[in-house]
Amino acid sequence: MGREDAAFADTTLLVLAHGSRANEGSAEPARWHAARLRERGLFAAVRECFWQQEPGWAEVLASSTTPRVIVVPLFIGEGYFVDDVIPRALGLKSEGSVGYARVQVRGRRSWSTRGRRGRTPG
């Protein structure tokens, strides 16, 4: 593990996709990407989770045991879910606000998202 790799040794990466209750196969791209990221060994854990199917994002987030968690939306493009729904659900953005802090620390855990308007420090 190199110096750069060690930066994520205490971090869980959550790959958050929409998913579908009607089409289980819609989860395959998220599972594929999460598996490739796990193979690289850069994070303590890499887990896929979904908005509309199991495993659900809230349960996966709650069961994460590392001090840092990075949530990366895996959607076709930016829009309502990436810019509004997910940040509000994570408590990063309040209803009606335009922007929000991309990295937030709560207790001993930091929460992070990355979007076109901001960059995660580091």
Backbone as CSV, one residue per row, in Angstrom:
resi,resn,N_x,N_y,N_z,CA_x,CA_y,CA_z,C_x,C_y,C_z
1,MET,0.847,-1.175,0.000,0.000,0.000,0.000,0.889,1.233,0.000
2,GLY,0.737,2.090,-1.010,1.520,3.310,-1.111,0.970,4.409,-0.229
3,ARG,1.680,5.516,-0.198,1.271,6.647,0.626,-0.112,7.152,0.246
4,GLU,-0.391,7.243,-1.062,-1.695,7.702,-1.504,-2.783,6.713,-1.134
5,ASP,-2.484,5.409,-1.242,-3.454,4.383,-0.894,-3.803,4.435,0.584
6,ALA,-2.827,4.711,1.415,-3.040,4.735,2.858,-4.028,5.819,3.261
7,ALA,-4.206,6.824,2.427,-5.137,7.908,2.730,-6.569,7.413,2.859
8,PHE,-6.890,6.256,2.278,-8.250,5.730,2.316,-8.363,4.443,3.129
9,ALA,-7.346,4.117,3.884,-7.351,2.879,4.661,-8.403,2.876,5.758
10,ASP,-8.892,4.057,6.148,-9.932,4.158,7.174,-11.282,4.585,6.582
11,THR,-11.466,4.316,5.290,-12.612,4.854,4.565,-13.427,3.762,3.880
12,THR,-14.742,3.874,4.006,-15.660,3.048,3.219,-16.157,3.879,2.055
13,LEU,-16.111,3.318,0.862,-16.656,3.957,-0.329,-17.997,3.301,-0.625
14,LEU,-19.060,4.096,-0.647,-20.382,3.595,-1.009,-20.710,4.023,-2.426
15,VAL,-20.943,3.066,-3.293,-21.364,3.329,-4.669,-22.888,3.285,-4.650
16,LEU,-23.511,4.442,-4.762,-24.961,4.572,-4.642,-25.603,4.699,-6.019
17,ALA,-26.413,3.705,-6.385,-27.136,3.711,-7.661,-28.638,3.740,-7.391
18,HIS,-29.405,4.030,-8.416,-30.851,4.118,-8.251,-31.474,2.758,-7.994
19,GLY,-31.154,1.770,-8.843,-31.762,0.454,-8.698,-33.213,0.454,-9.153
20,SER,-33.828,-0.717,-9.127,-35.217,-0.853,-9.573,-35.861,-2.033,-8.877
21,ARG,-37.086,-1.833,-8.404,-37.834,-2.946,-7.816,-38.351,-3.885,-8.898
22,ALA,-38.463,-3.389,-10.119,-39.025,-4.179,-11.214,-37.967,-4.928,-12.015
23,ASN,-36.720,-4.474,-11.972,-35.679,-5.073,-12.802,-34.401,-5.251,-11.984
24,GLU,-34.227,-6.423,-11.409,-33.041,-6.724,-10.594,-31.747,-6.494,-11.374
25,GLY,-31.776,-6.725,-12.682,-30.598,-6.560,-13.526,-30.092,-5.138,-13.604
26,SER,-30.923,-4.174,-13.249,-30.479,-2.779,-13.308,-29.360,-2.502,-12.302
27,ALA,-29.168,-3.384,-11.331,-28.125,-3.207,-10.322,-26.757,-3.677,-10.800
28,GLU,-26.705,-4.398,-11.893,-25.440,-4.982,-12.346,-24.324,-3.967,-12.591
29,PRO,-24.587,-2.830,-13.224,-23.486,-1.867,-13.409,-22.882,-1.400,-12.081
30,ALA,-23.708,-1.146,-11.083,-23.192,-0.712,-9.782,-22.389,-1.832,-9.132
31,ARG,-22.878,-3.047,-9.229,-22.140,-4.186,-8.656,-20.798,-4.369,-9.368
32,TRP,-20.794,-4.215,-10.680,-19.566,-4.353,-11.457,-18.542,-3.296,-11.045
33,HIS,-18.973,-2.032,-10.978,-18.060,-0.947,-10.608,-17.535,-1.131,-9.181
34,ALA,-18.399,-1.503,-8.269,-17.960,-1.719,-6.886,-16.937,-2.854,-6.817
35,ALA,-17.165,-3.918,-7.570,-16.220,-5.042,-7.577,-14.858,-4.612,-8.118
36,ARG,-14.838,-3.817,-9.187,-13.564,-3.343,-9.733,-12.839,-2.465,-8.715
37,LEU,-13.570,-1.610,-8.021,-12.955,-0.751,-7.006,-12.434,-1.575,-5.831
38,ARG,-13.176,-2.595,-5.422,-12.703,-3.482,-4.348,-11.396,-4.161,-4.746
39,GLU,-11.301,-4.618,-5.991,-10.092,-5.289,-6.477,-8.858,-4.402,-6.359
40,ARG,-9.026,-3.117,-6.463,-7.885,-2.198,-6.389,-7.352,-2.060,-4.974
41,GLY,-8.169,-2.380,-3.969,-7.709,-2.363,-2.585,-7.378,-0.994,-2.027
42,LEU,-7.975,0.056,-2.549,-7.662,1.415,-2.094,-8.417,1.819,-0.836
43,PHE,-9.553,1.188,-0.585,-10.425,1.560,0.531,-10.527,0.399,1.515
44,ALA,-10.847,0.721,2.762,-11.084,-0.326,3.753,-12.244,-1.204,3.304
45,ALA,-13.251,-0.591,2.692,-14.410,-1.330,2.177,-15.001,-0.558,1.005
46,VAL,-15.532,-1.292,0.045,-16.291,-0.710,-1.061,-17.599,-1.480,-1.106
47,ARG,-18.705,-0.748,-1.002,-20.014,-1.408,-0.971,-20.960,-0.728,-1.942
48,GLU,-21.746,-1.514,-2.645,-22.779,-0.955,-3.488,-24.074,-0.888,-2.696
49,CYS,-24.877,0.135,-2.983,-26.173,0.288,-2.332,-27.098,1.016,-3.301
50,PHE,-28.396,0.975,-2.991,-29.386,1.435,-3.962,-30.485,2.262,-3.311
51,TRP,-31.063,3.120,-4.131,-32.180,3.936,-3.690,-33.466,3.122,-3.708
52,GLN,-33.648,2.282,-4.727,-34.918,1.591,-4.936,-34.843,0.076,-4.823
53,GLN,-33.744,-0.490,-4.363,-33.677,-1.936,-4.184,-32.656,-2.258,-3.112
54,GLU,-32.580,-3.518,-2.761,-31.673,-3.958,-1.705,-30.288,-4.254,-2.266
55,PRO,-29.244,-3.993,-1.524,-29.262,-3.393,-0.196,-29.514,-1.889,-0.269
56,GLY,-30.371,-1.413,0.600,-30.733,-0.003,0.620,-29.608,0.866,1.162
57,TRP,-29.540,2.086,0.657,-28.442,2.985,1.016,-28.404,3.286,2.516
58,ALA,-29.559,3.497,3.146,-29.572,3.884,4.562,-29.032,2.758,5.442
59,GLU,-29.401,1.521,5.114,-28.928,0.385,5.895,-27.422,0.183,5.711
60,VAL,-26.959,0.309,4.483,-25.530,0.134,4.217,-24.734,1.243,4.897
61,LEU,-25.217,2.456,4.808,-24.537,3.578,5.461,-24.488,3.362,6.973
62,ALA,-25.604,2.978,7.562,-25.663,2.779,9.009,-24.756,1.638,9.477
63,SER,-24.552,0.656,8.622,-23.732,-0.493,9.024,-22.246,-0.304,8.733
64,SER,-21.882,0.807,8.129,-20.469,1.078,7.856,-19.746,1.352,9.167
65,THR,-18.588,0.756,9.335,-17.883,0.853,10.613,-16.604,1.682,10.564
66,THR,-16.234,2.186,9.398,-15.013,2.984,9.296,-15.266,4.420,9.751
67,PRO,-14.215,5.139,10.147,-14.390,6.524,10.590,-14.834,7.464,9.472
68,ARG,-14.472,7.140,8.224,-14.867,7.993,7.096,-15.689,7.187,6.108
69,VAL,-16.677,7.868,5.524,-17.512,7.270,4.486,-17.608,8.263,3.344
70,ILE,-17.360,7.790,2.137,-17.530,8.606,0.939,-18.656,7.986,0.138
71,VAL,-19.665,8.786,-0.176,-20.806,8.332,-0.970,-20.646,8.885,-2.377
72,VAL,-20.608,7.982,-3.360,-20.453,8.382,-4.749,-21.699,7.939,-5.521
73,PRO,-22.525,8.897,-5.965,-23.683,8.528,-6.776,-23.235,7.992,-8.136
74,LEU,-23.790,6.856,-8.529,-23.504,6.261,-9.841,-24.787,6.341,-10.667
75,PHE,-24.955,7.476,-11.334,-26.129,7.747,-12.146,-25.657,8.112,-13.548
76,ILE,-26.540,8.016,-14.517,-26.187,8.333,-15.899,-25.747,9.783,-16.032
77,GLY,-26.372,10.669,-15.293,-26.015,12.077,-15.365,-26.438,12.797,-14.111
78,GLU,-26.015,14.042,-14.020,-26.415,14.853,-12.883,-27.843,15.313,-13.086
79,GLY,-28.497,15.593,-12.008,-29.874,16.030,-12.073,-30.499,16.006,-10.695
80,TYR,-31.797,15.843,-10.660,-32.573,15.937,-9.431,-32.062,15.006,-8.330
81,PHE,-31.821,13.749,-8.622,-31.377,12.813,-7.588,-29.981,13.163,-7.081
82,VAL,-29.059,13.402,-7.986,-27.667,13.667,-7.615,-27.525,15.028,-6.925
83,ASP,-28.236,16.035,-7.415,-28.076,17.387,-6.901,-28.970,17.725,-5.717
84,ASP,-30.106,17.025,-5.571,-31.058,17.390,-4.525,-31.456,16.239,-3.602
85,VAL,-31.983,15.166,-4.162,-32.547,14.091,-3.341,-31.494,13.432,-2.451
86,ILE,-30.386,13.001,-3.026,-29.359,12.302,-2.245,-28.725,13.224,-1.197
87,PRO,-28.295,14.446,-1.552,-27.727,15.323,-0.518,-28.711,15.623,0.623
88,ARG,-29.999,15.787,0.315,-30.983,16.022,1.387,-31.134,14.781,2.259
89,ALA,-31.201,13.598,1.638,-31.352,12.358,2.405,-30.164,12.116,3.330
90,LEU,-28.979,12.520,2.894,-27.782,12.361,3.716,-27.645,13.463,4.766
91,GLY,-28.546,14.453,4.700,-28.464,15.555,5.650,-27.405,16.577,5.300
92,LEU,-26.936,16.552,4.051,-25.905,17.491,3.613,-26.495,18.796,3.088
93,LYS,-27.765,18.762,2.724,-28.404,19.912,2.089,-29.800,20.063,2.673
94,SER,-30.185,21.296,2.964,-31.529,21.524,3.486,-32.486,21.868,2.349
95,GLU,-33.747,21.624,2.579,-34.795,21.906,1.594,-34.710,23.365,1.167
96,GLY,-34.697,23.607,-0.127,-34.686,24.954,-0.666,-33.313,25.595,-0.799
97,SER,-32.277,24.980,-0.250,-30.949,25.576,-0.377,-30.370,25.276,-1.753
98,VAL,-29.501,26.138,-2.201,-28.905,25.993,-3.520,-27.662,25.122,-3.474
99,GLY,-26.787,25.377,-2.526,-25.545,24.629,-2.426,-25.425,23.965,-1.068
100,TYR,-24.340,23.254,-0.884,-24.070,22.609,0.389,-22.595,22.237,0.452
101,ALA,-22.115,22.031,1.661,-20.729,21.621,1.853,-20.570,20.185,1.378
102,ARG,-19.619,19.925,0.506,-19.402,18.590,-0.048,-18.772,17.636,0.945
103,VAL,-18.127,18.165,1.969,-17.536,17.331,3.013,-18.047,17.849,4.343
104,GLN,-18.577,16.956,5.161,-19.054,17.327,6.479,-18.567,16.307,7.484
105,VAL,-18.188,16.787,8.649,-17.738,15.906,9.726,-18.820,15.887,10.788
106,ARG,-19.225,14.681,11.171,-20.232,14.510,12.223,-19.661,13.580,13.273
107,GLY,-19.403,14.133,14.425,-18.765,13.333,15.466,-17.388,12.933,14.989
108,ARG,-17.131,11.644,14.977,-15.836,11.163,14.506,-15.926,10.644,13.087
109,ARG,-17.026,10.904,12.389,-17.177,10.414,11.021,-17.306,11.591,10.069
110,SER,-16.689,11.479,8.918,-16.840,12.517,7.904,-17.691,11.962,6.773
111,TRP,-18.512,12.808,6.209,-19.409,12.441,5.117,-18.998,13.264,3.912
112,SER,-18.935,12.637,2.769,-18.409,13.337,1.608,-19.180,12.956,0.358
113,THR,-19.453,13.938,-0.457,-19.934,13.708,-1.808,-19.093,14.575,-2.716
114,ARG,-19.116,14.302,-3.973,-18.321,15.083,-4.908,-19.186,15.369,-6.119
115,GLY,-19.268,16.614,-6.514,-20.098,16.983,-7.642,-19.403,17.981,-8.529
116,ARG,-20.091,18.397,-9.562,-19.469,19.292,-10.534,-19.173,20.663,-9.939
117,ARG,-19.890,21.061,-8.896,-19.717,22.396,-8.350,-18.672,22.470,-7.244
118,GLY,-18.192,21.346,-6.778,-17.252,21.380,-5.660,-16.316,20.192,-5.705
119,ARG,-15.231,20.312,-4.985,-14.267,19.220,-4.922,-14.038,18.848,-3.478
120,THR,-13.822,17.574,-3.267,-13.454,17.109,-1.944,-12.001,17.521,-1.700
121,PRO,-11.719,18.180,-0.577,-10.339,18.577,-0.307,-9.421,17.362,-0.232
122,GLY,-8.183,17.568,-0.629,-7.233,16.489,-0.451,-6.422,16.141,-1.599
